[in-house]
Amino acid sequence: MTEETSQGNAKKLLVVDDEDRIRRLLKMYLEKADYDIDEAENGRIALDLALENEYDLILLDVMMPEMDGIQVAEEIRKEKETPIMMLTAKGEELNRIQGFEVGADDYIVKPFSPREIVLRVAAIIKRTRSSAGGTDAAGDVSDTLKLPHLEIDNDSRRVTADGKSVNLTPKEYDLLHYLMSAPDQIFGREQLLREVWKYEFFGDLRTVDTHVKRLREKLKKESDVAAKMIETVWGLGYKLNSYPHEEEE
């Protein structure tokens, strides 16, 4: 199909998996939830469809012939910000990190619950629609957040650490903005999943941990102090320190 997303109630999704059984299962449950479904059985076809069409979300398997899901997501992100949920049979941290690094919004491990897929899809689309309406994941209007060593310009979605630009994925940005909107406040991982990812029922807590890890790594490339501003509060969650201690070498 080459037509753009319907202006009616039906949201248009692309389901990508080399296993016909999984595609049929996902299509059945998602169509029951009133989604319009396109399918692709390999990475090459998926990339062509993703670039030719306007989808509300893409469900993308990692292990596929022609091109794997990581490569497909990376190519899509060069052109579009279409939400992507990665499907993986491994569930290894490396797969999650690679997926998030190329701009995936979420991942789910096989075997999965079709009901969970439907709920997560709805959550991602809801979050994306809210952002398109002019608010970010924290519900704030356009603004600039400034702390020593770290600054966010929400108009341009630009992050700088000690004056140096930091390139973040959309979800890494949303997480940092949420933490920075309330410096020194402790947020539990469940709360972050609920407020940043909009998950009311399902969500892997490791999603938060992986994003925090990548966020720290990217900040550290430009500023050790900025990276240390994101603090783990053991047994409780995470917080962003407004005035970090600058350790001497």
N, C-alpha and C positions, 0 to 999 in steps of 0.2 A: 504493500500500500504506500501511496505517496501523499495522501491528503493530510492536512494539518490536524492538530488536536481539535476535537469537536467543541463547539461553543455551548453545547447542551450540558446535561448533567454527567454523562459518561466520561470518565477519564481514560486516556489511552495509555496502555502499558506495552512494553516489549519484554517478552519472556525468552531468555536465551539459555539453552541447555542442550547438550548433544544426546541426552537420553529422552527418547520420545515419551516414555512413561511419565517422567517428571514434568515435561511440558504439558502433557494432557491433564495431569493432576492439578498443576497450578492454574491452568486455563479454566478448568471446571470450577474451582473454588473462587477464582477472581471474577469470572463472569457472573457467578451467583451474587457477587457483591457489586454488580453493575459496572464492571470495568470492561473496556473494549480492548481485546488482546491481539497483538501481533506476535508471531513466533519466529525463532531462528535456531537452527541446529548446529551452527558453528560460528566461530568468532568473526570470520570474514563477512558472512551474510549479516551478522548482527551489526557490525560497524557500518555497512552500507545503509541498512535500515535506519540506524540511529542518526546518521548524518542527513538522510533524505527526509526524515519525518520529525514531527515535534511530539515527543512523548512526555507524559506527566511523570513517568518513572520507568527505569529499566532494571529488570531482575536478571543478573548476569552471573552465569556459572564461571568458576575460575579455571577448571581443567577442561579444555576443549581442543578439538583439532583446528587446523588452519591458523588461528590466533587464540591465545589463552585470554581469559577474562581480564587479567592485569593489563595486557597490551591493548585490548579493546577499550578499557576504561581510560587509559592514558591518551589514546587517540581521540576519544570523544571529548575529553577535557580540553583539548587544544582548540575545539570549536564551540562547545556547548557546556552549559551548567546543568544539564538534565540530571535529576537525582538518580543515583545508582545504588542498588542493593546487591552486594556480592553473595553468591551461593558457593559454599566450599564443603567438600567432603572431608577435609583434613582437620580444620579447626585449629591449625597451628598458629602461633603468634606471628610467624613470618608472613603467612598469607594475609592476616589481618593488617599488619603494618604496611605491607606492599599495597594492599587495596586502599587503605586510608591515605597513603602517601600520594597515590595518583588521583585522589579526589573522590573515592567512594564515600557515600553517606552512611552506609551501614553494611553489616554482613550477617549471615545466618548460616549455621552449620547443619549439614545433612547428617542423619535424617532429621527433618524438621516437621513441625506441626503446621498443616495448611492454615489452620485458624490463626496461628501466630503470624504467619506470612501476611494474611489479610489485614490484621491489626497493625502490623509494622508498616505496611504499605500505606494504610490510611494515615498513620502518624506522620510519615515523611511528607506525604502530599499536603497534609494540613499545615505542617511547618513551612513548607516551601511557599504555599499560597499566602501565609501570614507574612513571610519575608517580602514577597512581591508586593504586598499591600502597603509596605513602607515601615514595618517594624522588624526588629531583629528578634533572635531567640529569647532575649531577656525582656522583650516588650517595650524597649526604649525607642524614642524617636532619634533622628540623626543628631549626633553630638560628637564631641571630642573628649576623650578621657586621658588625663595626664597624671603620671606618677613619676617619681625619680627613676630614671633608666628605662621607662617604658611609656609609650604613647599610642593611642588608637584614634585615628580619624575615621569616624563611622560614615561620613559622607562618601569617602573614597574607599572605605574598608581597608585602609592602609595601617599597618603596624610597624612601628620603629622601636628598636632597642638601642639605647645610647646613640640615637640619631641615625642608625643604620636600618634600612628596610628589611623586614622579615617576611618571606613568602610563605603564607599559610593556606591550607585547603579551607573551603567554606566552613566545615564543621570545626576545625581547629580555631578558626577566627571566632565563631559563635561561642565556643567554650571559653576562650580567653576574654572575650567581651563580657560574658556573664560573670566570670570571676572578678574581673576588674571593675565591674559596676558596683560591687559591694566589697571593697578591699578589707582585709582582716576578718571577714566573716567566713566561718567554716561551713562548707557544703558537703553533705553526704553524697555518696555515689548514686543512691536511689533518687535523691533530689535533683542531681544534675541530669540523670536520664529523663526525669519527668519534665524539667524546665527547659533543657537545651535540646534534647532529642524528642520531647513530647511523648514519651512512653508512659502510659498509665497502667498497663498490665504486664507487658513483656519487655524484656531488654536484658542483654548480657552486661553485667557490671564490668567485665573486662574491656568493653567498648570504651568506657570512661578512662580506665587505666592506660589503655593503648594510646588514646588521644593525648592524655597528660604527658606520657613519655615522649611522644613525637613533638609536642609543643615545647617541652623543655629542651629537647635536642636542637630544635630549630632556633630557639632563642639563644642558646649557648654558643652557637656559631657566630653570633654578633655581640653577645654580652653575657659573661659568666654571671654577673650580678642579676640581670633580668631573668635568667633561667632559674636562679635560686629563689626568686620572688614567689614562685609556685611551690608551696610547701605541703607536704603530706602530713596530715594530723592523724597519727596512727589510731585506728579503731573508730575514727569519726569521718574522715574524708579529706578534702583539700581546701586550701585557702590561698589567697594571693596577698602577700605582705606588702603593705603600702610603703614601708621604709625598711628594705632588707639590710642586713649587715654586710658590709663590704669587707670580705676577708683578705688579709694581706697574703701575698705570695711568699 
